[in-house]
Each structure stands twice: as structure tokens, then as C-alpha cells.
Amino acid sequence: MKIAIMGAMREEIEPILAALGNYTIEKYAGNIYYHAEYAGHELIIAYSKIGKVFSAITATIMLERYGAKALLFSGVAGGISKDLKIGDLIMASALCQHDVDITAFGHPEGFIPESFVMIESDEDMRSLASEIAVDMGVDLYEGIIATGDQFVASSERKEWIEKTFNADALEMEGTSVACVCQNFGVPFFILRAISDAADGDAGMDFDTFLKSSAQVSAKFILEMVKRIGD
């Protein structure tokens, strides 16, 4: 199977590339795409750059140009739930856009006409991830991840997102990737390792724990690749 593996930043895919060792590179549409074989699968790997627009472009290219039949996202996120601490893993059961606001027209927060507030991730992949977590002895949380073109470092904004969307974590790419996959009919899985608490100390925590948290997520994603069937 051809599987896409995405991150937003270079640091989020570097542990994956290091584990693979051998790969080829193709430059296309302002980005770099890495091709490799692993565990009987053909992989296409890329970091999109930060934000919803770049991640949507990259996801679309991976599905349309390179023909990926599944997409796995590996990266970091800010924690909202009090149960999550730095380094913990969370997989998205569903995702939403916390920065979409057309409430002036009577719509709920996060809603776009002819779309949904929440986009659910692939149930089979979540089930597989739960099995892997047990086998690896890893605590894997499941919850709602909120996406927006903002690095949230405000307790007030964090609390609003939690209250409005019942979100457990937040980041800047997941829902745009989910939207692309949903429209192409391609199963997807979004995994995030917590790098900060999305509060006043978020910037400092993010810089400190980015690489270590990304390594945690990447190791889990590669184990998923091993177990995904054709």
C-alpha cells in the first residue's frame, strides 16, 4: 500500500527519515517529498510547513499526485485536557477548526456551510493504534483535537476552545488534513505528542520539548505502518 506520512515541521519527520535510512527526494510545488519503502509499504513523507493552508496543499499532493491510499500525521500539539502532560500521546477521534467564525449568519462556531464542525478520523486506524499502544506499553489518549492558524499561548483562549468544542488538544494542521482526506475518501489518522500546555508558558515549553515529543509520535507512527494491512 502507498501510505502518506505527514508532519508540519522538519523536526516532526526527521525521526522517521532517520529510522528509514534510505529514501529518495522529489521537489514539487514548493515542497520536498521523500519516497521510501518500509515494512512492505511504499511511503511518501513530507513536512508541510506550519498552518492550515500549507498542510492542505501537501495533503492534496500526497493523495492526488502520489496516490496515497492512507494518511498518517505525526506531530506535536498543545494540551488542553488536564489529563495530558508533556510527552503524552493523543489520537484524534474527531477534529474541528477553532478559528472559523461565521456566527454572524447564525451558524455555530467552527461551522462552514456544506461541511461539518467535526470530522471523524478512521475508526479502524484508531482501533489498530489502541492495540499497538497496549503492546508497546504506551498510554494513548483519544479525544477531540482543535485546529487553528494560531499558536495558542493564552489560558483564556485555551479555556474558550475547551468549552466551545470540548477539545482535548490543539494544533495548527490536523483539521485541514482531515478535510482533504474526507473529500478524497482516504482514511486518515492524526497522532500528536503533547509539547506544551497552550498557556502562558507555551512558547518556552514548545521549544524545549519539540524534538523529544516529535520522536515519541514518530516511533508510534512507524509501528502503525508495520501493522497496516495491504
C-alpha positions in Angstrom: 0.0 0.0 0.0 1.2 3.5 -0.6 1.0 5.4 2.7 1.5 9.1 3.2 3.2 10.3 6.4 2.9 14.0 7.2 4.3 16.4 9.7 4.1 20.2 9.9 7.7 20.9 10.7 11.0 19.3 9.7 11.5 18.2 13.3 8.4 16.1 13.1 9.5 14.0 10.2 13.3 13.8 10.9 13.0 10.9 13.3 11.0 9.0 10.7 13.6 9.7 8.0 16.4 8.7 10.3 14.7 5.4 11.1 14.2 4.6 7.4 17.8 5.5 6.4 17.3 5.1 2.6 15.0 7.3 0.7 14.8 9.4 -2.5 13.8 13.0 -2.8 11.5 14.8 -5.2 10.8 18.6 -5.2 7.3 19.7 -6.2 5.1 22.7 -5.8 7.5 24.4 -3.3 8.0 21.4 -1.1 10.1 18.3 -0.7 8.6 14.8 -0.8 10.6 11.8 0.4 10.0 8.3 -1.1 10.9 5.1 0.8 9.9 1.5 1.3 9.2 0.2 4.7 7.5 -2.9 6.1 6.3 -3.9 2.6 4.7 -0.5 2.0 5.6 2.4 -0.3 5.9 5.6 1.8 5.6 9.2 0.7 6.8 11.6 3.5 6.7 15.3 3.8 6.5 18.2 6.2 4.1 20.8 5.0 5.2 23.9 6.9 3.0 25.3 9.6 -0.7 26.2 9.2 -3.9 25.0 7.5 -3.1 26.3 4.0 0.3 24.6 3.6 -0.9 21.4 5.2 -3.9 21.2 2.9 -1.7 21.7 -0.1 0.7 19.0 1.0 -2.1 16.5 1.8 -3.7 17.1 -1.5 -0.5 16.5 -3.4 0.2 13.3 -1.5 -3.3 11.9 -2.4 -3.7 13.3 -5.9 -0.2 13.3 -7.4 1.4 10.4 -5.5 -1.7 8.3 -5.0 -1.5 7.6 -1.3 -4.3 5.3 0.0 -4.0 6.2 3.6 -2.5 9.2 5.5 -0.9 9.2 8.9 0.0 12.5 10.6 2.8 12.6 13.2 3.5 15.7 15.2 3.1 17.7 18.4 0.3 19.7 20.0 -0.7 21.8 22.9 -2.5 20.1 25.7 -5.9 21.3 26.9 -7.2 18.4 28.9 -5.8 18.3 32.5 -5.2 14.6 32.0 -2.5 15.3 29.3 1.1 16.1 30.2 4.1 16.9 28.1 5.2 13.8 26.1 1.8 12.1 26.2 0.2 10.8 23.0 -3.3 11.7 21.8 -5.0 10.4 18.7 -7.9 12.4 17.3 -11.3 10.8 17.4 -12.5 13.9 15.7 -11.2 17.3 14.6 -12.5 20.9 14.3 -11.4 24.4 13.3 -11.5 26.6 16.4 -10.7 29.8 14.4 -13.7 29.6 11.9 -16.3 32.1 12.9 -19.4 32.9 10.8 -21.7 33.1 13.7 -23.0 36.4 12.3 -25.0 34.3 9.9 -26.5 32.1 12.6 -24.0 29.2 12.3 -22.2 27.6 15.3 -18.6 28.2 16.0 -16.3 26.2 13.7 -19.0 25.5 11.1 -18.6 26.1 7.3 -21.7 25.6 5.1 -21.8 22.3 3.2 -19.3 20.9 5.7 -19.2 19.9 9.4 -18.0 21.2 12.7 -16.3 17.9 13.5 -14.6 15.5 11.1 -14.1 12.0 12.4 -10.9 10.1 11.9 -10.7 6.5 10.6 -12.2 4.1 13.2 -10.1 1.1 12.0 -6.9 3.0 12.4 -7.8 4.2 15.8 -8.6 0.6 16.8 -5.2 -0.5 15.5 -3.5 2.3 17.4 -5.1 1.2 20.6 -3.8 -2.3 20.1 -0.3 -1.0 19.4 -0.4 1.2 22.5 -1.1 -1.8 24.7 1.6 -3.9 23.1 4.1 -1.0 23.4 3.1 -0.3 27.0 2.3 3.3 26.0 -0.5 5.4 27.3 -2.5 6.6 24.3 -5.4 9.1 24.8 -8.2 9.6 22.4 -10.1 12.9 22.1 -11.0 15.9 20.1 -8.2 18.0 18.5 -8.9 21.6 17.6 -7.0 23.3 14.7 -6.4 26.9 14.0 -4.0 29.3 12.4 -2.8 30.5 15.8 -0.2 29.3 18.2 -2.3 29.4 21.4 -0.3 30.7 24.4 -3.3 32.1 26.3 -5.1 30.5 29.2 -8.2 32.4 28.3 -8.2 31.2 24.6 -7.4 27.7 25.7 -10.4 27.6 28.1 -12.7 29.0 25.4 -11.6 26.3 22.9 -12.1 23.6 25.6 -15.6 24.9 26.5 -16.8 25.5 22.9 -15.6 22.3 21.3 -14.9 20.0 24.2 -11.4 19.8 22.8 -8.5 17.9 24.5 -5.6 19.3 22.5 -5.0 22.0 19.8 -2.6 22.5 16.9 -2.4 24.1 13.5 -2.8 21.5 10.8 -4.9 18.5 11.7 -8.4 19.5 10.6 -7.3 20.8 7.2 -5.6 17.5 6.6 -8.7 15.7 7.7 -10.9 17.8 5.4 -8.7 16.9 2.4 -8.8 13.2 3.3 -12.5 13.2 3.8 -13.2 14.8 0.5 -10.9 12.4 -1.3 -12.4 9.4 0.6 -9.0 8.4 2.0 -8.7 7.1 5.6 -6.6 9.2 7.9 -5.1 9.1 11.4 -3.9 12.1 13.4 -1.4 11.5 16.2 0.1 14.2 18.4 2.5 14.2 21.2 2.0 17.0 23.8 4.7 19.6 23.7 3.2 22.4 25.8 0.2 23.3 27.8 -1.1 26.1 25.5 -0.9 28.6 28.3 1.4 31.5 29.2 4.5 29.2 29.2 3.6 27.5 25.9 6.4 29.1 23.8 9.1 28.1 26.2 7.8 24.6 26.7 7.3 24.1 22.9 10.9 25.0 22.1 12.2 22.7 24.9 10.1 19.6 24.2 9.5 19.8 20.4 12.1 17.3 19.4 11.6 14.8 22.2 7.8 14.9 21.7 8.2 14.5 17.9 10.3 11.4 18.5 7.6 9.8 20.6 5.0 10.4 17.9 7.2 9.2 15.1 8.1 6.0 16.8 4.4 5.1 17.2 3.6 6.1 13.6 6.3 3.7 12.2 4.9 0.9 14.3 1.5 1.6 12.8 3.0 1.3 9.3 4.3 -2.1 10.2 0.8 -3.3 11.1 -1.3 -1.7 8.4 -2.6 -4.3 6.0 -2.5 -4.0 2.2 
